[in-house]
Amino acid sequence: MNVLEYSLNRTSGDFSVNLDGSCKITLPPDNYLATYSKKITGKLVEGKIAKLEGIRVWAFFKWWSITGIRSTGDNLVFEVGGITAKYPSKNFDDIPACEGRHSSS
């Protein structure tokens, strides 16, 4: 997976990343299936990615949008609507490879 282009408004923190395709990955440590869309958007605020769009996770027999990610100590907290899940940040030291990739061409 490659980044085709990105933009970041340094004043507002709004960002956009365009990828060369979408993909599926398995998130550690619980082996949740997640997908990245070809376009990911959000807002960078101190210690957090807010208003995140373009990343979904399969849990409890349903696709859920990850709406935010924040750092607390040695953990990353993933926000899915009003629900959160906390994992050690060391679980994400290695970037998971795409299992199923859908090219834009």
C-alpha positions in Angstrom: 0.0 0.0 0.0 1.4 3.4 -1.0 0.3 6.9 -0.2 -0.5 8.8 -3.4 -1.0 12.1 -1.8 -1.7 13.7 1.5 -2.7 17.1 2.9 -2.5 18.6 6.3 -3.8 22.0 7.4 -1.3 23.0 10.1 -3.7 25.5 11.6 -6.9 23.4 11.9 -5.2 19.9 12.1 -7.5 18.6 9.3 -5.8 16.0 7.2 -6.5 13.7 4.2 -4.5 10.7 2.9 -5.2 9.2 -0.5 -3.9 5.6 -0.9 -3.4 3.6 -4.0 -6.0 1.1 -3.0 -8.0 -0.2 0.0 -6.9 -3.2 2.1 -7.8 -5.5 4.9 -5.5 -6.1 7.9 -5.6 -8.0 11.1 -5.2 -5.8 14.2 -3.2 -7.2 17.1 -3.7 -8.6 19.7 -7.3 -9.7 19.3 -7.1 -10.4 15.6 -9.9 -8.0 14.6 -10.3 -7.6 10.9 -10.0 -4.0 9.8 -10.2 -2.2 6.5 -8.6 1.0 5.1 -10.5 2.9 2.5 -8.6 4.6 -0.4 -9.2 7.9 1.4 -8.7 8.5 5.1 -9.6 11.8 6.7 -9.5 13.2 10.2 -8.3 15.9 12.5 -5.0 16.0 14.5 -5.3 17.4 18.0 -2.8 17.0 20.8 -2.4 13.3 21.6 -5.4 12.3 19.4 -6.7 11.7 15.9 -10.3 12.9 15.9 -13.2 12.8 13.4 -11.5 9.9 11.7 -13.1 8.4 8.6 -12.0 5.6 6.3 -11.0 2.9 8.8 -13.5 0.2 9.9 -13.2 -2.8 12.1 -15.3 -6.1 12.2 -16.5 -6.8 15.7 -19.5 -8.5 17.2 -20.8 -9.5 13.7 -20.8 -5.9 12.4 -18.6 -3.4 10.7 -17.8 -0.4 13.0 -16.1 2.9 12.0 -13.1 3.8 14.1 -13.8 7.4 14.8 -10.8 8.4 16.8 -7.4 7.2 18.2 -5.7 8.7 21.2 -2.6 8.0 23.2 -2.6 7.5 26.9 0.7 6.6 28.4 1.9 3.4 26.7 -1.5 2.6 25.3 -3.5 3.5 22.2 -7.2 4.0 22.7 -9.4 3.3 19.7 -12.8 5.0 19.7 -15.8 3.4 17.9 -18.6 5.8 18.5 -19.1 5.9 22.3 -17.2 2.7 22.9 -13.4 2.5 23.4 -10.8 -0.3 23.3 -7.3 0.1 24.8 -4.3 -1.7 23.6 -0.5 -1.5 24.4 1.1 0.8 21.7 3.9 -1.8 21.3 1.4 -4.0 19.6 1.5 -1.6 16.7 5.3 -1.3 16.4 5.2 -3.4 13.2 2.9 -2.4 10.4 0.5 -5.2 9.5 0.6 -6.2 5.9 -2.5 -6.0 3.7 -4.2 -9.3 3.4 -6.6 -8.3 0.7 -5.8 -5.4 -1.5 -8.0 -3.6 -4.0 -6.1 -1.5 -6.5 -7.5 1.7 -7.8 -6.8 0.6 -11.3 
